[in-house]
Amino acid sequence: MKKARLVLLISVCCLVAGYVGSNKVIGNSKAAMTFSKDIAPIFYKNCVGCHRPGEIAPMSLITYKDVRPWAKSIREKVATREMPPWHLDSHYGEWENDRRLTQKEVDAIVSWTDGGAQEGNPKDLPPLPKLASGWQIGEPDMVFQMPAEFTVPAEGSVPYQYFAVPTNFKEDRYIQALEARAGNLSVVHHIVMYVRDPRDQARQRGQAQKFNIGDGILGALSPGQTPFVAKPGEAKLIKAGSQLIFQMHYTPNGKESKDRSVVGLIFAKGPVSKIVTTKAAFDIKFRIPPGDPNYEVKSVYEFEQDSHIVSFMPHMHLRGKDITYRAIYPDGRSEILLSVPRYSFNWQVYYYPITPLAVPKGTRIEAVAHYDNSAKNPRNPDPTKEVRFGEQTWDEMMNAFFDFTVDGQSLTHEAPASTASKQ
C-alpha cells in the first residue's frame, strides 16, 4: 500500500511539474518577444532606411523610445501589408528590392504588440545598420546646387521651374549613383534631373526649356522614391561640357518660402561596359471624363536594339489606380513584366528585377493604366472636371518609365577615381 501511494505521489508530482513546465514554456514564449531581441532586427533590416531622422518617413523607428508610442499603429499597418510599402502583384516577376516582410516577421510584430510591446534587455539590440548621414547613396563625389535660391509664394500654383547648372566636365563622366535632395522639403514636390549635352545647349540657346518625356533623365526625387543606383559595370553618362537641369515642382504651403535644392553624384570607380538609359511608354493626349471610375489609357514603346530592362518606375498622379507593363515579343509571344494593382502617388518606387529582362529588337512594351475620376476616390481633387495631361498634381500623367542597357555595347571605360567636391 505504501509503495502504491509512493508511485501515485510521484506520478502526481510529475504531472504538476509537467503542467508548470508547460506553462513556463508558454509564458516564456510570450515574454520572449521583445523589441530589443525580436523586433529591432526587423525594423533595422526593412524600415529605418526611411524611418530615421532627416528622411521621408514621419517618425523614427530606431530606438524603443521612438517606436513605443506607435506600436498599435505599426501593428495595423504591418498586419494589413500597408507597410513596408510594396504595391506589385507578386504573381509577376522577382524583385531585387522587394520590401515585403515575411509572414514570420509580420507574426512577430503582431505578437510583440499584443503582448504589451515590451522593450526587453537593451543589451540584446543588434548593431545599428550603417546609414549615410544626409545622403542615402553615401557621401557624393560631387554636389551641384541650383544657381540661386528660388522664392516660393505662399499661395497659388507655380509653373515648373528649370535651373541650368554647368558641370564643367572636361571629359565624359559615368555616374554610378545619383541623389537629388530638396533644400526645403515643405515646398518641393519633386525634382527631375536632366542632362543637356553641348549640342542641345547651342540649339536651345535663348529658347524655353523643353524635354521629351524620358529623354535625358538622370534621376529624380519624388514622393517615396529611392535614389538611382547602378549595378557594377553599368552607369549613366554625362558627356563632357554638359549642363545639369533641375526641373523643380513647387507646391506653396501657405507661407512664403525659399529653396535651393542640390544633387549628389557618385562616379563609377571601376570599368563601365554598359550605359543605362531611361525611356518611357507615355501618353499626353488622353481626356478622362468627369466621374469616370475606371478610365483606361494605353501607351507603347518599341525597342530599336536588343536590350535588357534593369528597372521600372511607373508615374501617375492622384487619380491613378493601376498600371501594367506587358512585353509583346517579335515572335508574337507576350507576357506581363510588371503589374501594380494598387498604385500610390505617395510611393513612386523603382522596381529592380533580380535578373535583367531580355527584350530583343522589335519588342513592344505596352503599358495600360486605369484612373478613378469619381467621387469615390478620396484623393480626387475634383470629380466634376475632365482631366487632361498636365504638370500640376491636380492634372494627370501616364508615364511608364524604365531603365535599360543595350546588348553588345563596345564601350569599355576605365573610370578614374574622384575626390569629393561641390559646385
N, C-alpha and C positions, 0 to 999 in steps of 0.2 A: 504493500500500500504506500509506504514511504517512497519507494522507488517510483511508483506511478505518479505520486504528487510531484516529485522532483522533475520527472520528464515533462509533466504538464506545465510546471513553473518555468522551465527552460524554454518551452515552446511559446508560452505567453510573452516571456521576455524578448524572444527573437522576433515575435510579431510586432511588439511595441517598438523594438529597435528598428525594425524594418519600416514601420509606419513613420517614426520620427525621422529616420534617414531619408525616406522618400520625400517627406515634407521639406526636409532640409535641402535636398537637391532641387525640388521645385522652387523653393524660396530663393535659393542661390541663383537659379537661372533667371529669375525675375530681377533680383537685386543686382546681378552682374551686369545688366545693361546700363552702362553709364556713358556720359558724354566723353570723358577722357579716354576710356578704353575702346568703346564701340562706335561712337557717333563722330567724333572728331576726325578719324581716318577717312570716313565717307565724305565729310564736308571738305577736307583738305584736298581730296582727290578730284571732287566733282564741282565744288561750289565757290571756293574762295578766290578763284581767278576773277570773278565779278564781284563777289560779296566780300569786299575789303575796302578800307578807307581809300578814297580817291578814284574809285571805279564806278561803273554804271549802276550797280545794284543799290537798292535803297538802304540796306543795312549790312553790317559786317557779320560774318559767321566764323570768326577766327577763335574767339575765346568763349568760355562758358558764360561769362557775364554778358557778352554780345548776344548769345544765342537764346538764353533762357526766356526773355520776355516774348520771343517769337515762337516758342515751342509748338503751341497749338496750331498756329498758322502754318508753320513748316509741315506739321503732320498732314494737314488738309491738302496743301499744295503737292506734297510728295505722294500721298495716297491716291490722288486723282490724276497723277502724272502731269500736272501743270508745270512742275519743276523737277529737275532741271529742264529748261525749255528745249523741246525737240519735237518738231512738227511733221516729220516724214512718216509715210506709210512703210512699216517695217517689212512688207512683202516685197519691196523693190530695192535692191542694192544693199551693199555692206559699206559702212562709212567709217573712215579713219577717226573722225571727231565725234562719234556717237556719244551724246551726253547722257543717255538714259541710265538710270540706276537699275541694278539687277533686282529681281524680286526679293532676294535675301536682304539687300540693302534697304529697300522700302520697308520690309517687315521689321527690320531692326529699328528704324526711326519711329515707326508706329508704336512698337513695343516699348521703346525708351520713353516716349511721350506719355503713353498710357500708364507707365509705371512710375510716373511722377517727375520725369525729366531730371534725374539725379546727375550731379557732377561727377562723383567718383573721386578717385585719387589723382590729383594733378600730375603726379609722377608717371602716370600711365599715358600721358599725352604723347603722341608721335611728334617727331620734329616737324616744324612748320615748313611747307614746301618753299623752295626758292622762288620768290616773287619779285619781279622787276619793279623798282620804285618809280612810278610815274610813266613807265613805258612797258606795255605788255610784251613787246618784242625784245626787251633788253635795251641796254644803252646804245643809241644810234651812232653810226659813224659820222653822220652829218645831219644837221637840223636846219630846215628852212622855215621862215615865218613870213606872214603877209607883210607887204611893204610898210604898212602903217595901220593903226587902229581904225576900225570901222565903227561908226556910231549907229546903233540900232534904236529906232524910235520907240516910244512907249507903246504906241498902238498902230493899227493898220497892218497892211501886208507889205512886205519888202520883196521886190523882184530879186531873182538870183543875182548875186554879185560875183564878179570874176576878177581875180587878182593875179597878175603875172609876176613871176619871180625868176630872174636869170639863174641858171645853175653855174655858169662859168666853167663848165666841164670842158677840158681841152681834148678829151678822148671819150669814147663810148664807155658808159658805166653800166654795170649789171647789178640789179637790185635783188637781193635775197629776201629782204623783208621791208615792209613799209607800214607806218602807222601814222594816221592823221589824228591830231588831238585838238579839241576845241579850247580856245583861250577863255571863253565864257560859256560853259555848257548850258546855262539857263536860257540862252537865246540862240544857240546854234542847233538847228535841227539836224542838218547833215553837211558833210564836206565830201566832195568828189574831187580827187586829184587827177588831173590830166597832164600829159606831156605833149608839148608842141615843139616839133623839130624846126631847125633853121629855115627850111624851105617854106613851111607853113607860116612862119613869122614874117617872112618877106611878102608872102602872098596876101596875108591878112592885115598888114600894117595899116592902121587907121580905120579898120573895119570893126564892127561889133564881134564879140566872141561868139563863135559858132562851132559846135562839136556834134558829130553824128553819134547816136547812142551806141555805146560800146567801143568807139574808136578812141585810141589814145588813153584809155583809163589805166591809171597805175594802181589806185586803191581808193578806199572811201571810209568815212566814219558815218554810220547810220545807226538808228536805234538797235541795240543788241548785236551789232556787227563786230566780228573779230577781225584783227588786222590781217593783211596779206603776208603769208609766209610761204616761200617756195621750197620745194624739196632740193636736196643736194644735187648739183649738176643742172638745175633749172634756175631761171631768173627772168625778171622783166628788164627791158632795155631802155635806157635813156641815152640818146645819141649826143655826141659832142655838140656843144652850143645850144642845147635845147632850153626851153623855159618850162618851169612848173606852173600850172594853172590851178589856183584854188577856186573851185566853184562852191560858193557859200549860200546855204539856205538858212535865212534868219527868221525867227518867229518872235515878235515882240511879246514881252511878258508883263506889260503894264508899267514898266519903269524904263526910262532911257538908259541904255547900257552900251558898253564898249567891248569890242572883241578884237583880238589879234591871234588867230589860230596858227598852228605850226604843223609840220610834217617831219617825221624822222625816217631816215633811210639807213639800212644796213647793206653794205656792198657784199657781193659774193666773194668769199675768201679762197675758193678752190676753182677748179676748171668748170666752165659752163659750156654745155653742149646743146642745150635747148632753151629757146626763148618762149616764155609764157605770154600768150596773147589773150586779151579779153574781147569777146564779141557778145552779141545778143540776138535772139529772135524777139522782135518787138513790133508793136502796132501803135500808131499815133492817130488813126482815123476813126476810131470807134466812137459811138454815141450811146450811152447807157440810158434807157428811158426812165422817167420818174417812176418810182415804186417797184421796179423790176427786181425780184428777189434772186434771180439766177441767170444774169446776163452773161453770155459766152463771148470770149474774144480769142481768136486764133492767130498765131504768127509762125513763120517758118524761117530757118536759116539753113543754107546748103553749104557743105564743106567743099572747098576747091582743091584740097590736097589731103592725102592720107594723114590722119591726125589722131591724137589721143586727148580726151577730155580729162582734166585734172581737178576741176571743181565746178559747182553750180551755185548761183545766187539769184533766186527769183526776187523781183521787186514789184510790188503794187502799193496802193495807198489804203485808205480806211475802209473801202468797200470790198477789197479783195477777200475772196472766200477760199479758193483753192487754185492750184496750178499743177499741171502735169507736163513733163518733158518726155516725148516719145521719139525714138530713133527709127527712121524709115531707111533701110539699107538699100544699096543699089540692086541687090538680088531680090528685092521685094519683101524680105523679112522685116518685121517691126517688133519693137519691144519698148516697154516703159523703162526709162532710165532713172527717173525721179518723180515721186508723187508727194505733194504737200496738201493733204486733205483739210488741214486746219491752219491756213496761212494767218500769220500775226504780223501786223505792221510794226509792232514793238520789238520783234525779233527777226531782223533781216540777216540771216546766217549764211556763211559759206558752208557748203556741204562737199566734203572731200571723199571721193570713193577710195576704198582701200587699194584697189588696183585701177590705174587709169583706164578709161573706157575707149576701146579702139573704134574709130569712125572713119571708114575708108572714104576716099574721094567720091563725091556724089551723094553721100549720106545727108538726109534732111532731118534736122531737129524741128519737130512740130511741137509747139507749146500751146496748151489750151488752158485758159484761165476763166474763172467764174466770179461774178461780182454781185453783191447784195446791196441794191439801192433802195431797199424797202424800209418802212418804219420799224420793222422788227430787228434791224441791225442797230444796236445801241451806239455804235461808233459813227453812224452815218450823219454827216453834218446837215444834210437837208434832203430828205427823200422825195420832196416835191419837185426837184430840179433835174433836168437832163444833165448828165455828166460826160465831159469830154477829157481828152488828154490835156494835161497842164502841169505846171511846175509846183503849184502850191498843194499843200496837204489835202485841201478840200476838192482839188481836181483828182484825176486818176492817171495811172500809168500801167503799162503792161510790158515789162522788160524781163525777159528770161535770159539773164546773163549766164555766161560760162567762160571758164579759162581753159585753154588747150595749148598743146605743143604740136608742132608739125614733125611727122616722121622723116627720118633720113636727113635732117639738117646737117650741113657740113661744118657748122660753127664749132670750133674748139678754142675757147678763150681761157687763158690763164689769168684769172682776175687778181690784181695786186691787192695786198692788204692796205687798209687805210686807217688813218687816225681820226678820232672824233673831232668835229668842228661844227661851227654854227654860222649860218648865213644871215 
